[in-house]
Amino acid sequence: MRIVKYLLLFLFIYGLVLPASAQDIIRLEMPKYAETFTVKLKSNSLYAIDPFPYDFGSTPEAMIISGICASNWTDDAPHNNILRSHTVIRTITSGCIVKLTPNKLGKKTDVFTLVRARKATQFKVTHEWQKVKLGKGTYTLMINPSVMARIDMDRSSKGCRTAHNGLKDSNHKGIASFSKTQDGEEISILAGAMTWYRILSKSCTMWLRAHEGKTGTLTLLKLSSKAIKPPKL
């Protein structure tokens, strides 16, 4: 009888925890133009808007028309109240309810996705080599056009080389944004000017320094400790 009571208690607690964890990813069907819709977000949180490896314009855009509890946190956001793919919003107060209206419909889907970040990892890119550690899970890189880092893949761990963006047969493998040839040598670059989404099946320890003198701060958001595969469009 005691075992049954403990089992019922476990199922009750699990039933409370499961909906909370499911709220880390919010998918909304974008209404037609001139209509409004609301979304309730958790306080003191960062939400990535459609961080997946999509082309710009594939997913819809929305405009914040009410709700000062949230603001655009993306470094190069041209308009503070526009939410589009690869931007990030930050909530401040508890019970944050934001009223939105469609700004542009998506070319491939009308589904609007917000993914709550578990934590933000910021590091300053300098002219000196430094070591950056990332645990396994799913990450996105916030845009910062003025920063570019060169990664020493030979010194970096295997987890850095096996990172991928969740798409089958993708050429974008490894922790780098892209690779280029310099003085006959292929080098890996982590570019703040590019959108970036990576799934790490293993932890990654990488060595990097500024490339072409582009120093500054890069911000990586850990979206989950597990893999989040991009929704199919």
ZALUM-237097 format. One line per field, with one value per atom (N, C-alpha, C): residue number from 1; x, y, z; residue in one letter; atom name. Coordinates in Angstrom, 3 decimals. Example, Ala and Ser with C-alpha at 12.3 -4.5 7.8 and 13.67 -1.06 7.14 Angstrom:
% ZALUM-237097
n: (1;1;1;2;2;2)
east: (13.190;12.300;13.200;12.850;13.670;12.900)
north: (-5.690;-4.500;-3.300;-2.250;-1.060;0.030)
up: (7.800;7.800;7.800;7.080;7.140;7.870)
res: (A;A;A;S;S;S)
atom: (N;CA;C;N;CA;C)
END
This chain:
% ZALUM-237097
n: (1;1;1;2;2;2;3;3;3;4;4;4;5;5;5;6;6;6;7;7;7;8;8;8;9;9;9;10;10;10;11;11;11;12;12;12;13;13;13;14;14;14;15;15;15;16;16;16;17;17;17;18;18;18;19;19;19;20;20;20;21;21;21;22;22;22;23;23;23;24;24;24;25;25;25;26;26;26;27;27;27;28;28;28;29;29;29;30;30;30;31;31;31;32;32;32;33;33;33;34;34;34;35;35;35;36;36;36;37;37;37;38;38;38;39;39;39;40;40;40;41;41;41;42;42;42;43;43;43;44;44;44;45;45;45;46;46;46;47;47;47;48;48;48;49;49;49;50;50;50;51;51;51;52;52;52;53;53;53;54;54;54;55;55;55;56;56;56;57;57;57;58;58;58;59;59;59;60;60;60;61;61;61;62;62;62;63;63;63;64;64;64;65;65;65;66;66;66;67;67;67;68;68;68;69;69;69;70;70;70;71;71;71;72;72;72;73;73;73;74;74;74;75;75;75;76;76;76;77;77;77;78;78;78;79;79;79;80;80;80;81;81;81;82;82;82;83;83;83;84;84;84;85;85;85;86;86;86;87;87;87;88;88;88;89;89;89;90;90;90;91;91;91;92;92;92;93;93;93;94;94;94;95;95;95;96;96;96;97;97;97;98;98;98;99;99;99;100;100;100;101;101;101;102;102;102;103;103;103;104;104;104;105;105;105;106;106;106;107;107;107;108;108;108;109;109;109;110;110;110;111;111;111;112;112;112;113;113;113;114;114;114;115;115;115;116;116;116;117;117;117;118;118;118;119;119;119;120;120;120;121;121;121;122;122;122;123;123;123;124;124;124;125;125;125;126;126;126;127;127;127;128;128;128;129;129;129;130;130;130;131;131;131;132;132;132;133;133;133;134;134;134;135;135;135;136;136;136;137;137;137;138;138;138;139;139;139;140;140;140;141;141;141;142;142;142;143;143;143;144;144;144;145;145;145;146;146;146;147;147;147;148;148;148;149;149;149;150;150;150;151;151;151;152;152;152;153;153;153;154;154;154;155;155;155;156;156;156;157;157;157;158;158;158;159;159;159;160;160;160;161;161;161;162;162;162;163;163;163;164;164;164;165;165;165;166;166;166;167;167;167;168;168;168;169;169;169;170;170;170;171;171;171;172;172;172;173;173;173;174;174;174;175;175;175;176;176;176;177;177;177;178;178;178;179;179;179;180;180;180;181;181;181;182;182;182;183;183;183;184;184;184;185;185;185;186;186;186;187;187;187;188;188;188;189;189;189;190;190;190;191;191;191;192;192;192;193;193;193;194;194;194;195;195;195;196;196;196;197;197;197;198;198;198;199;199;199;200;200;200;201;201;201;202;202;202;203;203;203;204;204;204;205;205;205;206;206;206;207;207;207;208;208;208;209;209;209;210;210;210;211;211;211;212;212;212;213;213;213;214;214;214;215;215;215;216;216;216;217;217;217;218;218;218;219;219;219;220;220;220;221;221;221;222;222;222;223;223;223;224;224;224;225;225;225;226;226;226;227;227;227;228;228;228;229;229;229;230;230;230;231;231;231;232;232;232;233;233;233)
east: (0.829;0.000;0.871;1.959;2.850;3.497;3.849;4.463;3.483;2.212;1.194;1.048;1.089;0.981;2.139;3.367;4.532;4.435;3.915;3.773;2.770;1.642;0.642;1.192;1.984;2.605;3.569;4.358;5.308;4.579;3.483;2.741;2.107;1.669;1.078;2.113;3.296;4.372;4.837;4.970;5.408;4.411;3.124;2.088;2.165;2.686;2.858;4.091;5.149;6.415;6.370;5.709;5.703;5.128;3.962;3.461;4.395;5.077;5.996;7.154;7.709;8.833;8.391;7.130;6.632;6.463;6.324;6.128;7.415;8.546;9.795;9.781;8.921;8.772;7.315;7.100;5.753;5.618;4.644;4.375;2.971;2.883;1.617;1.315;0.060;-0.384;-0.632;0.094;-0.038;-1.392;-2.168;-3.458;-3.266;-4.364;-4.296;-3.960;-3.660;-3.327;-4.445;-4.030;-4.924;-5.508;-5.321;-5.783;-4.680;-5.065;-4.087;-4.151;-3.074;-3.042;-2.094;-2.250;-1.433;-0.643;0.468;1.290;1.786;1.707;2.155;3.540;4.481;5.867;6.321;7.348;7.884;8.759;8.831;9.583;11.083;11.859;13.327;13.878;13.390;13.759;14.143;14.886;15.231;14.537;13.892;13.205;13.796;14.231;14.732;13.563;13.458;12.373;12.847;12.211;12.558;14.072;14.819;16.287;16.824;15.958;16.350;17.036;17.694;18.451;17.551;16.686;15.799;16.334;15.945;16.248;15.357;15.861;15.061;13.786;12.683;11.405;10.637;11.260;10.562;9.444;9.679;8.683;8.123;6.968;6.329;7.018;6.670;7.130;5.926;6.193;5.126;5.627;4.690;5.016;4.369;5.169;4.637;3.834;2.554;1.731;1.331;1.548;1.236;2.013;2.585;3.330;4.758;4.955;6.291;7.156;6.628;7.389;8.393;8.415;9.350;9.936;11.199;11.855;12.841;13.175;14.097;15.514;16.169;17.497;18.596;18.234;19.205;20.088;21.384;22.349;22.079;21.651;21.505;20.042;19.145;17.716;17.426;16.972;16.703;15.459;14.498;13.268;13.016;12.889;12.801;11.510;10.481;9.198;8.876;9.832;9.614;10.247;9.468;9.957;10.021;11.239;11.438;12.400;12.595;13.472;14.879;15.512;16.886;17.039;15.932;16.018;15.696;15.975;15.779;15.059;14.072;13.403;13.683;13.680;13.935;12.718;12.247;11.122;11.637;10.878;11.307;10.374;9.118;8.190;7.560;6.969;6.272;4.916;4.412;3.127;3.138;4.203;4.376;3.444;2.473;1.543;1.787;2.157;2.489;1.421;0.918;-0.048;0.698;0.464;1.173;0.192;0.711;-0.044;0.892;0.393;1.253;1.896;3.164;3.877;4.124;4.552;4.727;4.411;3.691;3.436;4.651;4.826;5.983;5.839;6.960;6.936;6.710;7.110;6.986;6.074;5.824;4.956;4.380;3.231;2.626;2.720;3.576;3.773;4.909;4.647;5.572;6.078;7.405;7.970;8.860;8.640;9.496;10.094;11.410;12.102;12.763;12.407;12.961;14.370;15.306;16.698;16.906;17.723;18.049;19.097;20.060;21.069;21.788;22.440;23.234;24.707;25.525;26.976;27.619;28.261;28.936;30.441;31.202;32.659;33.229;34.260;34.913;35.961;35.835;36.794;37.918;39.144;40.308;41.326;42.489;43.561;44.304;44.046;44.704;43.821;44.460;43.717;43.064;41.827;41.138;40.324;40.027;39.273;37.829;36.889;35.464;34.843;34.113;33.496;31.982;31.413;29.964;29.520;28.513;27.974;27.094;26.800;25.967;24.563;23.917;22.590;22.399;21.417;21.079;21.357;22.018;22.446;22.064;21.985;21.889;22.841;23.363;24.321;23.620;23.636;23.037;23.892;23.228;23.928;24.672;25.940;26.768;27.762;27.395;28.172;29.624;29.948;31.298;32.307;31.859;32.750;32.920;34.156;34.446;35.590;35.423;36.433;36.954;38.248;38.856;38.986;38.564;38.602;39.761;40.554;41.612;40.984;40.533;39.837;40.751;42.046;42.983;43.084;42.972;43.042;41.681;40.625;39.273;38.849;37.883;37.461;36.594;36.372;35.595;34.169;33.616;32.251;32.066;33.132;33.059;32.957;33.607;33.629;32.352;31.681;30.479;29.184;29.270;28.060;27.382;26.044;25.312;24.074;23.382;22.228;20.886;20.903;19.659;19.027;19.633;19.102;19.883;19.176;19.841;20.683;21.819;22.715;23.084;23.330;23.686;25.185;25.574;26.994;27.492;26.560;26.926;27.166;28.265;28.628;29.803;29.864;30.907;30.419;31.156;30.756;30.904;31.705;31.976;30.789;30.736;29.725;30.068;31.349;31.815;33.325;33.891;35.344;35.815;37.058;37.628;39.096;39.640;41.053;41.877;42.909;43.805;45.245;46.001;47.397;47.509;46.558;46.572;46.088;45.644;45.184;43.696;42.949;41.526;41.328;40.656;40.433;38.933;38.553;37.148;36.833;35.677;35.295;33.952;33.883;32.632;32.249;31.243;30.929;29.684;29.828;28.696;27.693;28.108;27.217;26.245;26.455;25.635;24.700;23.551;22.667;23.314;23.050;23.793;22.944;22.841;22.035;22.762;23.080;23.865;23.343;23.384;23.065;24.359;24.711;25.929;25.549;25.901;25.635;26.659;27.798;28.838;29.282;29.877;30.371;31.480;31.624;32.595;33.518;34.820;35.830;36.619;36.437;37.086;38.041;39.049;40.029;39.790;39.696;39.414;40.072;40.184;40.665;40.056;40.209;39.612;40.204;39.361;39.797;39.669;40.715;40.765;40.507;40.946;40.861;39.469;38.492;37.108;36.870;37.224;37.060;35.694;35.323;34.046;33.441;32.167;31.483;30.539;30.647;29.712;28.810;27.552;26.569;25.950;26.069;25.445;24.335;23.171;22.048;21.881;21.879;21.599;20.094;19.502;18.057;17.564;18.395;17.994;19.227;19.142;20.233;20.108;19.005;18.782;18.682;18.601;18.504;17.114;17.042;15.785;15.916;15.272;15.370;14.433;14.873;14.035;12.729;11.607;10.329;10.396;9.751;9.747;8.800;9.275;8.444;7.668)
north: (-1.203;0.000;1.265;1.215;2.375;2.632;1.555;1.702;2.364;1.970;2.557;4.045;4.441;5.847;6.656;6.103;6.791;6.910;5.850;5.873;6.939;7.025;8.053;9.455;9.616;10.911;11.279;10.316;10.560;10.969;10.262;10.582;11.965;12.346;13.672;14.765;14.589;15.577;15.617;14.450;14.388;15.090;14.955;15.620;17.124;17.633;19.081;19.566;18.773;19.180;19.106;18.100;17.891;19.066;19.623;20.782;21.974;22.172;23.305;23.165;21.936;21.740;21.857;21.458;21.536;22.983;23.912;25.314;25.993;25.297;25.889;26.125;25.420;25.629;25.983;27.163;27.635;27.758;27.080;27.172;27.733;28.808;29.504;29.633;29.425;29.647;31.136;31.745;33.179;33.511;34.413;34.786;35.670;36.035;36.875;38.307;39.124;40.520;41.233;42.199;43.059;42.355;41.046;40.343;40.394;40.255;40.239;38.920;38.596;37.404;37.652;36.884;37.074;35.816;36.002;34.879;35.191;34.200;34.361;33.748;34.544;34.123;34.127;33.343;33.280;34.497;34.889;36.084;35.819;36.914;36.863;35.765;35.747;34.685;35.270;34.466;34.795;33.796;34.319;33.471;33.706;32.630;32.715;32.522;33.410;33.346;32.559;31.442;30.609;30.546;29.958;29.944;28.895;28.167;27.033;27.487;26.566;26.947;27.209;28.217;28.611;29.858;30.024;31.274;32.377;33.603;34.732;34.838;35.048;35.165;33.866;32.738;31.455;31.371;31.975;31.973;33.387;33.525;34.844;35.781;37.056;38.077;38.641;39.108;39.711;41.005;41.872;43.144;43.213;43.625;43.811;45.114;45.026;46.231;46.553;45.600;45.827;44.828;45.313;44.440;44.920;45.823;46.368;45.426;44.233;43.262;42.509;42.745;42.052;43.028;42.815;43.675;42.850;43.341;42.651;42.758;41.619;41.563;41.322;41.232;40.936;42.147;41.900;42.990;43.937;43.373;44.225;44.473;44.324;44.492;45.911;46.073;47.412;48.040;47.204;47.709;46.901;47.587;46.927;46.137;46.449;45.782;44.748;44.430;43.449;42.118;41.058;39.719;38.916;38.575;37.787;36.652;35.762;34.616;35.076;34.333;34.565;35.813;36.332;37.387;36.789;37.554;37.072;38.155;37.753;38.704;38.342;39.354;39.194;39.658;38.819;39.196;39.683;40.562;41.175;40.789;41.170;40.958;39.570;39.153;37.873;37.998;36.860;36.874;37.760;37.676;38.555;38.122;38.949;38.695;39.738;39.280;40.171;40.055;41.204;41.211;41.485;40.639;40.721;40.867;41.377;41.426;41.008;40.313;39.885;41.068;40.933;41.956;41.485;40.218;39.568;38.096;37.555;36.126;35.391;34.152;33.385;32.860;32.720;32.210;30.698;30.001;28.539;28.021;28.817;28.394;29.616;29.443;30.506;30.200;29.233;28.868;29.694;30.282;31.171;30.413;30.234;29.402;30.222;30.078;30.687;29.573;29.605;28.603;29.308;28.910;29.524;28.997;29.913;29.532;29.132;28.127;27.690;28.609;29.043;29.956;30.626;31.740;32.459;32.352;32.018;31.949;33.056;33.996;35.093;34.998;35.259;35.281;36.352;37.000;38.055;37.457;37.772;37.304;38.332;37.915;38.803;38.276;38.918;38.478;37.257;36.906;35.757;34.513;33.358;32.101;31.882;31.422;31.099;29.823;29.181;27.928;28.193;27.684;27.827;26.438;26.161;24.852;24.957;24.009;23.924;22.500;22.349;21.026;20.558;19.282;18.761;19.345;19.484;20.089;20.887;21.790;22.587;24.059;24.713;26.102;26.952;28.261;29.216;30.368;30.981;32.084;33.387;34.327;35.631;36.432;37.193;37.951;39.135;39.245;40.399;40.585;41.391;41.487;41.914;42.581;43.127;42.112;40.894;39.904;38.697;38.234;37.035;36.286;34.993;34.202;33.070;32.833;31.693;30.560;29.360;28.196;27.284;26.889;25.909;24.524;23.940;22.667;21.520;21.645;20.585;20.466;21.580;21.573;21.358;21.540;21.421;19.957;19.684;18.306;17.759;16.456;15.780;16.304;16.674;17.186;18.427;19.233;20.436;20.071;18.992;18.588;17.860;17.228;16.456;17.243;18.502;19.322;19.493;19.615;19.751;20.600;20.943;21.846;21.127;19.814;19.069;18.689;19.102;18.762;17.594;16.719;15.584;16.042;15.378;15.659;17.143;17.735;19.157;19.345;20.398;20.736;21.513;21.984;22.799;21.913;21.208;20.340;20.944;20.666;21.241;22.510;22.958;24.100;25.425;25.454;26.697;27.138;28.440;28.974;28.622;28.684;28.318;28.135;27.638;27.495;28.250;28.698;29.422;29.045;29.330;29.037;30.302;30.224;31.350;30.861;31.440;31.032;29.539;29.012;27.602;26.667;27.234;26.424;26.676;25.602;25.744;26.034;27.140;27.518;27.600;27.364;27.388;28.709;29.273;30.595;30.515;31.194;31.389;32.850;33.094;34.455;34.974;36.096;36.708;37.320;37.548;38.160;37.147;35.859;34.817;34.185;33.722;32.942;31.579;31.002;29.803;28.972;27.688;26.762;25.428;24.936;23.706;22.768;21.477;20.415;19.680;19.630;18.952;17.641;16.536;15.230;14.914;15.627;15.507;16.909;17.032;18.340;18.808;20.127;20.726;21.661;21.418;22.321;22.879;24.154;24.740;25.856;26.027;27.097;28.100;29.373;30.392;31.722;32.570;33.940;34.793;36.087;36.994;36.766;36.901;36.768;38.118;38.510;39.790;40.972;40.838;41.934;42.223;41.359;41.605;41.044;41.840;41.448;41.891;41.352;41.726;40.551;40.652;39.627;38.806;37.492;36.579;35.971;35.792;35.232;33.981;32.882;31.626;31.311;30.970;30.587;29.073;28.466;27.038;26.873;26.267;26.131;24.885;23.867;22.620;21.763;20.874;19.925;18.724;18.699;17.630;18.237;17.364;17.816;18.350;19.521;20.052;20.082;19.179;19.144;20.180;20.852;21.886;21.305;21.988;21.531;21.544;20.594;20.536;21.600;22.312;23.342;22.751)
up: (0.000;0.000;0.000;0.786;0.846;-0.513;-1.211;-2.536;-3.501;-3.387;-4.263;-3.990;-2.697;-2.345;-2.918;-2.784;-3.336;-4.858;-5.500;-6.952;-7.378;-6.645;-6.967;-6.752;-5.674;-5.417;-6.530;-6.994;-8.085;-9.364;-9.676;-10.892;-10.808;-9.597;-9.407;-9.636;-9.024;-9.197;-10.637;-11.254;-12.650;-13.552;-13.233;-14.011;-13.915;-12.771;-12.631;-13.365;-13.339;-13.941;-15.449;-15.991;-17.433;-18.208;-17.836;-18.575;-18.506;-17.389;-17.253;-18.223;-18.332;-19.239;-20.684;-20.971;-22.337;-22.786;-21.847;-22.191;-22.657;-22.626;-23.080;-24.585;-25.305;-26.741;-27.019;-27.591;-27.896;-29.410;-29.973;-31.408;-31.597;-32.366;-32.576;-34.058;-34.403;-35.782;-35.952;-36.874;-37.072;-37.696;-37.090;-37.678;-38.916;-39.542;-40.724;-40.328;-41.326;-41.080;-40.322;-39.498;-38.724;-37.509;-37.389;-36.205;-35.141;-33.904;-32.818;-32.071;-31.392;-30.563;-29.404;-28.359;-27.161;-26.854;-26.154;-25.714;-24.304;-23.422;-22.055;-21.910;-21.395;-21.294;-19.835;-19.552;-18.196;-17.920;-16.668;-16.293;-16.304;-16.439;-16.412;-17.320;-18.543;-19.483;-20.832;-21.593;-22.967;-23.883;-24.919;-25.884;-27.272;-27.922;-29.291;-30.246;-31.232;-32.210;-33.432;-33.690;-34.850;-35.076;-34.146;-34.257;-35.224;-35.861;-36.693;-37.984;-38.678;-39.900;-41.094;-40.960;-42.049;-42.732;-43.980;-44.677;-44.119;-44.141;-43.690;-44.525;-43.855;-44.547;-44.641;-44.282;-44.354;-43.331;-42.165;-41.093;-40.917;-40.276;-40.170;-39.185;-39.288;-38.357;-37.606;-36.383;-35.590;-34.969;-34.631;-34.006;-32.621;-31.628;-30.283;-30.256;-29.924;-29.851;-28.410;-27.503;-26.105;-25.255;-24.150;-23.257;-23.082;-22.126;-21.892;-21.067;-20.784;-20.002;-20.851;-22.169;-23.053;-24.056;-24.411;-25.395;-26.202;-27.387;-28.274;-27.713;-27.557;-26.940;-27.971;-29.246;-30.288;-30.552;-30.700;-30.803;-31.975;-33.125;-34.306;-34.655;-33.671;-33.952;-34.445;-35.706;-36.228;-35.603;-35.212;-34.602;-33.341;-32.239;-30.945;-30.754;-31.551;-31.355;-32.430;-33.294;-34.350;-33.947;-34.032;-33.732;-35.020;-35.425;-36.638;-36.332;-37.281;-37.063;-36.698;-35.801;-35.351;-34.480;-33.945;-32.941;-31.577;-30.528;-29.157;-28.368;-27.566;-26.693;-25.236;-24.394;-22.962;-22.190;-21.280;-20.439;-19.089;-18.474;-17.216;-16.072;-16.185;-15.073;-15.125;-14.024;-13.964;-14.643;-15.107;-15.789;-17.008;-17.784;-18.949;-20.081;-20.365;-21.463;-22.544;-23.725;-24.831;-25.910;-26.354;-27.445;-28.747;-29.743;-31.012;-32.174;-33.266;-34.514;-35.644;-36.668;-37.771;-38.476;-38.794;-39.544;-40.973;-41.112;-42.408;-42.253;-43.214;-43.197;-43.744;-43.322;-43.753;-45.172;-45.873;-47.242;-47.279;-46.182;-46.167;-45.068;-44.046;-42.953;-42.249;-41.625;-40.829;-39.344;-38.984;-37.585;-37.001;-35.865;-35.159;-33.935;-33.812;-32.748;-31.821;-30.517;-29.502;-28.649;-28.476;-27.671;-26.490;-25.284;-24.075;-23.822;-23.660;-23.427;-21.971;-21.760;-20.400;-19.780;-20.588;-20.074;-21.232;-20.932;-21.922;-21.556;-22.541;-22.346;-23.168;-22.499;-23.182;-22.957;-24.009;-23.874;-24.798;-24.313;-25.086;-26.004;-27.274;-28.273;-28.370;-28.081;-28.097;-29.100;-29.118;-30.016;-29.462;-28.224;-27.608;-27.698;-27.797;-27.806;-26.445;-26.467;-25.223;-25.402;-24.271;-24.297;-23.875;-24.671;-24.384;-24.334;-23.247;-23.072;-23.218;-23.962;-24.142;-23.841;-22.989;-22.714;-23.855;-23.899;-24.976;-24.883;-26.019;-26.060;-27.337;-27.321;-28.488;-28.214;-29.154;-28.973;-30.181;-29.945;-31.033;-30.731;-31.773;-31.633;-31.957;-31.022;-31.272;-32.249;-33.091;-34.129;-33.530;-33.878;-33.533;-34.684;-35.700;-36.932;-36.757;-35.655;-35.497;-34.955;-34.634;-34.018;-34.934;-35.048;-35.824;-35.145;-34.955;-34.252;-35.132;-35.028;-35.694;-34.683;-35.084;-34.198;-34.603;-33.628;-33.854;-33.687;-34.794;-34.731;-34.327;-34.606;-34.223;-32.704;-32.003;-30.537;-29.894;-30.651;-30.109;-30.014;-29.174;-28.918;-30.052;-30.008;-31.050;-31.112;-29.942;-29.920;-30.758;-30.919;-31.755;-33.227;-33.605;-35.015;-35.428;-34.480;-34.812;-34.612;-34.184;-34.030;-35.390;-35.374;-36.636;-36.408;-37.490;-37.367;-37.441;-37.315;-37.234;-38.550;-39.675;-40.985;-41.584;-42.280;-42.899;-44.090;-44.275;-45.406;-45.472;-44.327;-44.300;-44.440;-45.140;-45.265;-44.055;-43.226;-42.070;-40.861;-40.880;-39.762;-39.007;-37.730;-36.903;-36.228;-35.230;-34.426;-35.176;-36.235;-36.961;-37.810;-38.103;-39.008;-40.452;-40.786;-42.125;-42.076;-43.158;-43.278;-44.519;-44.494;-45.621;-45.768;-46.909;-47.159;-46.993;-46.166;-45.930;-46.001;-46.926;-47.144;-47.390;-48.156;-48.505;-47.411;-46.289;-45.161;-44.933;-44.700;-44.419;-42.939;-42.653;-41.265;-40.989;-39.733;-39.321;-38.638;-38.983;-38.494;-37.757;-36.627;-35.910;-36.122;-36.961;-37.394;-36.704;-36.003;-35.332;-36.291;-37.548;-38.523;-39.131;-38.835;-39.444;-38.424;-38.919;-38.061;-37.821;-36.684;-36.277;-35.333;-35.600;-34.798;-34.789;-33.591;-33.510;-32.431;-32.763;-31.817;-31.503;-30.231;-29.789;-29.110;-29.747;-29.138;-28.066;-28.106;-27.084;-26.679;-25.514;-25.083;-26.023;-26.118;-27.043;-26.266;-26.380;-25.826;-27.000;-27.295;-28.470;-28.072;-28.906;-28.752;-29.863;-29.499;-30.511;-30.162;-31.168;-31.002;-32.105;-32.018;-32.998;-34.384;-35.391;-36.786;-37.470;-38.182;-38.904;-37.979;-36.725;-35.762;-35.227;-35.521;-35.106;-33.709;-32.709;-31.313;-30.783;-29.650;-29.040;-28.302;-27.995;-27.211;-28.078;-27.958;-28.606;-27.535;-27.884;-26.953;-27.546;-26.820;-27.210;-26.223;-26.734;-25.888;-25.927;-24.750;-24.675;-24.573;-25.592;-25.647;-24.923;-24.878;-24.240;-24.016;-23.029;-22.802;-23.739;-24.490;-25.477;-26.868;-27.859;-29.244;-29.548;-30.170;-30.689;-32.212;-32.879;-34.334;-34.950;-36.000;-36.622;-37.140;-36.901;-37.470;-38.995;-39.603;-41.063;-41.631;-42.620;-43.260;-44.422)
res: (M;M;M;R;R;R;I;I;I;V;V;V;K;K;K;Y;Y;Y;L;L;L;L;L;L;L;L;L;F;F;F;L;L;L;F;F;F;I;I;I;Y;Y;Y;G;G;G;L;L;L;V;V;V;L;L;L;P;P;P;A;A;A;S;S;S;A;A;A;Q;Q;Q;D;D;D;I;I;I;I;I;I;R;R;R;L;L;L;E;E;E;M;M;M;P;P;P;K;K;K;Y;Y;Y;A;A;A;E;E;E;T;T;T;F;F;F;T;T;T;V;V;V;K;K;K;L;L;L;K;K;K;S;S;S;N;N;N;S;S;S;L;L;L;Y;Y;Y;A;A;A;I;I;I;D;D;D;P;P;P;F;F;F;P;P;P;Y;Y;Y;D;D;D;F;F;F;G;G;G;S;S;S;T;T;T;P;P;P;E;E;E;A;A;A;M;M;M;I;I;I;I;I;I;S;S;S;G;G;G;I;I;I;C;C;C;A;A;A;S;S;S;N;N;N;W;W;W;T;T;T;D;D;D;D;D;D;A;A;A;P;P;P;H;H;H;N;N;N;N;N;N;I;I;I;L;L;L;R;R;R;S;S;S;H;H;H;T;T;T;V;V;V;I;I;I;R;R;R;T;T;T;I;I;I;T;T;T;S;S;S;G;G;G;C;C;C;I;I;I;V;V;V;K;K;K;L;L;L;T;T;T;P;P;P;N;N;N;K;K;K;L;L;L;G;G;G;K;K;K;K;K;K;T;T;T;D;D;D;V;V;V;F;F;F;T;T;T;L;L;L;V;V;V;R;R;R;A;A;A;R;R;R;K;K;K;A;A;A;T;T;T;Q;Q;Q;F;F;F;K;K;K;V;V;V;T;T;T;H;H;H;E;E;E;W;W;W;Q;Q;Q;K;K;K;V;V;V;K;K;K;L;L;L;G;G;G;K;K;K;G;G;G;T;T;T;Y;Y;Y;T;T;T;L;L;L;M;M;M;I;I;I;N;N;N;P;P;P;S;S;S;V;V;V;M;M;M;A;A;A;R;R;R;I;I;I;D;D;D;M;M;M;D;D;D;R;R;R;S;S;S;S;S;S;K;K;K;G;G;G;C;C;C;R;R;R;T;T;T;A;A;A;H;H;H;N;N;N;G;G;G;L;L;L;K;K;K;D;D;D;S;S;S;N;N;N;H;H;H;K;K;K;G;G;G;I;I;I;A;A;A;S;S;S;F;F;F;S;S;S;K;K;K;T;T;T;Q;Q;Q;D;D;D;G;G;G;E;E;E;E;E;E;I;I;I;S;S;S;I;I;I;L;L;L;A;A;A;G;G;G;A;A;A;M;M;M;T;T;T;W;W;W;Y;Y;Y;R;R;R;I;I;I;L;L;L;S;S;S;K;K;K;S;S;S;C;C;C;T;T;T;M;M;M;W;W;W;L;L;L;R;R;R;A;A;A;H;H;H;E;E;E;G;G;G;K;K;K;T;T;T;G;G;G;T;T;T;L;L;L;T;T;T;L;L;L;L;L;L;K;K;K;L;L;L;S;S;S;S;S;S;K;K;K;A;A;A;I;I;I;K;K;K;P;P;P;P;P;P;K;K;K;L;L;L)
atom: (N;CA;C;N;CA;C;N;CA;C;N;CA;C;N;CA;C;N;CA;C;N;CA;C;N;CA;C;N;CA;C;N;CA;C;N;CA;C;N;CA;C;N;CA;C;N;CA;C;N;CA;C;N;CA;C;N;CA;C;N;CA;C;N;CA;C;N;CA;C;N;CA;C;N;CA;C;N;CA;C;N;CA;C;N;CA;C;N;CA;C;N;CA;C;N;CA;C;N;CA;C;N;CA;C;N;CA;C;N;CA;C;N;CA;C;N;CA;C;N;CA;C;N;CA;C;N;CA;C;N;CA;C;N;CA;C;N;CA;C;N;CA;C;N;CA;C;N;CA;C;N;CA;C;N;CA;C;N;CA;C;N;CA;C;N;CA;C;N;CA;C;N;CA;C;N;CA;C;N;CA;C;N;CA;C;N;CA;C;N;CA;C;N;CA;C;N;CA;C;N;CA;C;N;CA;C;N;CA;C;N;CA;C;N;CA;C;N;CA;C;N;CA;C;N;CA;C;N;CA;C;N;CA;C;N;CA;C;N;CA;C;N;CA;C;N;CA;C;N;CA;C;N;CA;C;N;CA;C;N;CA;C;N;CA;C;N;CA;C;N;CA;C;N;CA;C;N;CA;C;N;CA;C;N;CA;C;N;CA;C;N;CA;C;N;CA;C;N;CA;C;N;CA;C;N;CA;C;N;CA;C;N;CA;C;N;CA;C;N;CA;C;N;CA;C;N;CA;C;N;CA;C;N;CA;C;N;CA;C;N;CA;C;N;CA;C;N;CA;C;N;CA;C;N;CA;C;N;CA;C;N;CA;C;N;CA;C;N;CA;C;N;CA;C;N;CA;C;N;CA;C;N;CA;C;N;CA;C;N;CA;C;N;CA;C;N;CA;C;N;CA;C;N;CA;C;N;CA;C;N;CA;C;N;CA;C;N;CA;C;N;CA;C;N;CA;C;N;CA;C;N;CA;C;N;CA;C;N;CA;C;N;CA;C;N;CA;C;N;CA;C;N;CA;C;N;CA;C;N;CA;C;N;CA;C;N;CA;C;N;CA;C;N;CA;C;N;CA;C;N;CA;C;N;CA;C;N;CA;C;N;CA;C;N;CA;C;N;CA;C;N;CA;C;N;CA;C;N;CA;C;N;CA;C;N;CA;C;N;CA;C;N;CA;C;N;CA;C;N;CA;C;N;CA;C;N;CA;C;N;CA;C;N;CA;C;N;CA;C;N;CA;C;N;CA;C;N;CA;C;N;CA;C;N;CA;C;N;CA;C;N;CA;C;N;CA;C;N;CA;C;N;CA;C;N;CA;C;N;CA;C;N;CA;C;N;CA;C;N;CA;C;N;CA;C;N;CA;C;N;CA;C;N;CA;C;N;CA;C;N;CA;C;N;CA;C;N;CA;C;N;CA;C;N;CA;C;N;CA;C;N;CA;C;N;CA;C;N;CA;C;N;CA;C;N;CA;C;N;CA;C;N;CA;C;N;CA;C;N;CA;C;N;CA;C;N;CA;C;N;CA;C;N;CA;C;N;CA;C;N;CA;C;N;CA;C;N;CA;C;N;CA;C;N;CA;C;N;CA;C;N;CA;C;N;CA;C;N;CA;C;N;CA;C;N;CA;C;N;CA;C;N;CA;C;N;CA;C;N;CA;C;N;CA;C;N;CA;C;N;CA;C;N;CA;C;N;CA;C;N;CA;C;N;CA;C;N;CA;C;N;CA;C;N;CA;C;N;CA;C;N;CA;C;N;CA;C;N;CA;C;N;CA;C;N;CA;C;N;CA;C;N;CA;C;N;CA;C;N;CA;C;N;CA;C)
END
